[in-house]
């Protein structure tokens, strides 16, 4: 349901992984052209998996335990993606100027934070449901 806070966090994560990375370059190549994630098939597959996991997590709002597990898998996937981005940016040839690296490579950090907040809210809901079941 949209009124739950974890759904809002998951929608923001979807916007970051599914929409925003199309417009923000990861870094700039030596010839001055921006490098987007679509130019590498491996990054495209990983970001697509992250986006699909986020959508499935939004859709499965009735199954909180599955939603929690998908959130953890998505966190792991974004950590792998962040590691690959950092590794690739450290191996860029040329000057080590901050302007060479794009802000887009740090968007998985924002996605990870939002996923952690969503998992925290899912866990809180699950604990609330369990406490109500104990009272019956």
ZIZINOR-V388393 format. One record per residue. PHI is phi in degrees with one decimal (999 if undefined). Layout:
phi=PHI
phi=PHI
//
This chain:
phi=999
phi=-75.6
phi=-76.5
phi=-82.7
phi=-67.3
phi=-66.8
phi=-67.6
phi=-63.9
phi=-61.4
phi=-68.8
phi=-66.2
phi=-63.5
phi=-64.7
phi=-61.5
phi=-62.8
phi=-71.3
phi=-80.8
phi=-99.7
phi=-121.4
phi=-66.1
phi=-71.0
phi=-72.1
phi=-105.1
phi=-109.3
phi=-72.7
phi=-75.6
phi=-161.8
phi=-108.8
phi=-77.2
phi=-62.0
phi=-82.6
phi=90.8
phi=-86.1
phi=-73.2
phi=-105.6
phi=-98.6
phi=-65.2
phi=-69.9
phi=-78.7
phi=-122.3
phi=-65.5
phi=-65.2
phi=-64.4
phi=-63.2
phi=-65.2
phi=-64.7
phi=-69.1
phi=-66.0
phi=-61.6
phi=-63.1
phi=-65.6
phi=-64.9
phi=-62.0
phi=-66.1
phi=-64.5
phi=-63.3
phi=-68.2
phi=-66.7
phi=-69.0
phi=-90.6
phi=-71.3
phi=-79.9
phi=-106.2
phi=-64.2
phi=-66.4
phi=-65.3
phi=-63.3
phi=-65.1
phi=-65.5
phi=-63.8
phi=-64.2
phi=-65.8
phi=-61.7
phi=-67.0
phi=-63.2
phi=-61.8
phi=-63.3
phi=-69.8
phi=-65.7
phi=-62.7
phi=-63.3
phi=-63.4
phi=-60.6
phi=-65.4
phi=-63.4
phi=-66.3
phi=-60.3
phi=-66.7
phi=-71.5
phi=-72.9
phi=-94.9
phi=-67.9
phi=-82.7
phi=111.9
phi=-69.9
phi=-100.6
phi=-98.6
phi=-64.0
phi=-66.4
phi=-72.2
phi=-89.2
phi=-85.5
phi=-73.0
phi=-63.0
phi=-75.6
phi=-99.2
phi=-65.7
phi=-61.1
phi=-65.2
phi=-64.2
phi=-63.2
phi=-64.5
phi=-62.1
phi=-65.3
phi=-68.2
phi=-65.1
phi=-63.9
phi=-64.9
phi=-64.2
phi=-64.4
phi=-69.5
phi=-64.0
phi=-62.6
phi=-64.0
phi=-62.4
phi=-63.2
phi=-64.5
phi=-65.0
phi=-65.6
phi=-65.5
phi=-69.3
phi=-70.1
phi=-65.9
phi=-68.1
phi=-76.0
phi=-71.8
//
